[in-house]
Structure formats: C-alpha cells, structure tokens
Amino acid sequence: MSYKQKKAHQKAQRLQNLKDNTATLEDLYVEFESHDEGRLLNLTKYGVQFSPSTEKWYDKWGKERFGMKGLIEYMKREDRDG
C-alpha cells in the first residue's frame, strides 16, 4: 500500500469513526455539545471532551484517555458513583 493510499484509508476510517461514535452516544442518550463540525464533543454531564474520529478523550481532571469502550465504562461509573 502506497503512502497516499494509506493516508486516504486513514482519513476514511476517521470519518467513519466520527459517524459511528457520535451515533453511539446519541443511541445512549448522552447529551453533548458539538464543536468544529462534530470533531470535538463536550459531554457536559461528565466533564469530558471527546474526539469521536480518533476516540481520544480527556476526563474532568484533564487526563488523556483512548477508546469508546473506556468512555462508556467511565460514564457508567460516574452515573453509579455520582
């Protein structure tokens, strides 16, 4: 795979992640504010900034984390612990 093909594939993957992860949050009825055409989501209830295209997110203490699964577990834990 050439460099240009790899970059095109990565761009397509990020776009698909953006759509899928935003839809997942909507399906879970998570309220968020969208910024930069949906590239950054502020999950106000949880104090989280989330980039759905890269699955990178920052918790309320500013610690960088990765992954949609971890974000969902974090939200469940916050809901449980208050």
C-alpha positions as CSV (number, residue, x, y, z in Angstrom):
1,M,0.0,0.0,0.0
2,S,1.4,3.4,-1.0
3,Y,1.7,6.4,1.3
4,K,-1.2,8.2,-0.5
5,Q,-3.4,5.1,-0.3
6,K,-2.6,4.7,3.4
7,K,-3.4,8.4,4.1
8,A,-6.7,8.1,2.2
9,H,-7.6,4.9,4.1
10,Q,-6.9,6.6,7.5
11,K,-9.0,9.6,6.5
12,A,-11.9,7.4,5.5
13,Q,-11.5,5.4,8.8
14,R,-11.6,8.6,10.9
15,L,-14.7,9.8,9.1
16,Q,-16.4,6.5,9.7
17,N,-15.4,6.6,13.4
18,L,-16.8,10.1,13.7
19,K,-20.2,9.0,12.4
20,D,-20.3,5.7,14.3
21,N,-19.1,7.1,17.7
22,T,-21.4,10.1,17.5
23,A,-24.3,7.8,16.7
24,T,-23.4,5.5,19.6
25,L,-23.5,8.5,22.1
26,E,-26.9,9.5,20.6
27,D,-28.2,6.0,21.0
28,L,-27.2,6.1,24.6
29,Y,-29.0,9.4,25.1
30,V,-25.8,11.2,26.1
31,E,-26.1,14.9,25.9
32,F,-23.2,16.7,24.3
33,E,-22.2,20.0,22.7
34,S,-20.7,19.6,19.2
35,H,-17.8,21.9,18.2
36,D,-15.7,22.1,15.0
37,E,-18.3,20.3,12.8
38,G,-18.6,17.4,15.2
39,R,-14.9,16.8,15.6
40,L,-15.0,17.7,19.3
41,L,-17.8,16.8,21.6
42,N,-18.2,18.2,25.1
43,L,-20.1,15.7,27.3
44,T,-21.1,18.3,29.8
45,K,-22.7,15.9,32.4
46,Y,-19.4,14.0,32.7
47,G,-16.9,16.9,32.2
48,V,-15.4,15.0,29.2
49,Q,-14.0,16.3,25.9
50,F,-14.2,13.6,23.3
51,S,-12.9,13.4,19.7
52,P,-15.1,10.8,18.0
53,S,-12.8,10.4,15.0
54,T,-9.7,9.4,17.0
55,E,-11.6,8.1,20.1
56,K,-9.3,10.3,22.2
57,W,-10.9,11.8,25.3
58,Y,-10.0,13.8,28.3
59,D,-11.6,13.3,31.7
60,K,-12.6,16.0,34.1
61,W,-9.1,16.1,35.6
62,G,-7.5,16.5,32.1
63,K,-6.1,13.0,31.8
64,E,-5.8,11.8,28.3
65,R,-7.6,8.5,27.5
66,F,-8.5,6.5,24.5
67,G,-11.3,4.3,23.3
68,M,-15.1,4.3,23.1
69,K,-15.4,1.3,25.4
70,G,-13.4,3.0,28.1
71,L,-15.5,6.2,27.7
72,I,-18.8,4.2,28.1
73,E,-17.4,2.5,31.2
74,Y,-16.3,5.9,32.6
75,M,-19.8,7.3,32.1
76,K,-21.4,4.3,33.8
77,R,-19.0,4.6,36.7
78,E,-19.8,8.3,37.0
79,D,-23.5,7.7,36.9
80,R,-23.2,5.0,39.6
81,D,-20.8,6.9,41.9
82,G,-22.4,10.3,41.3
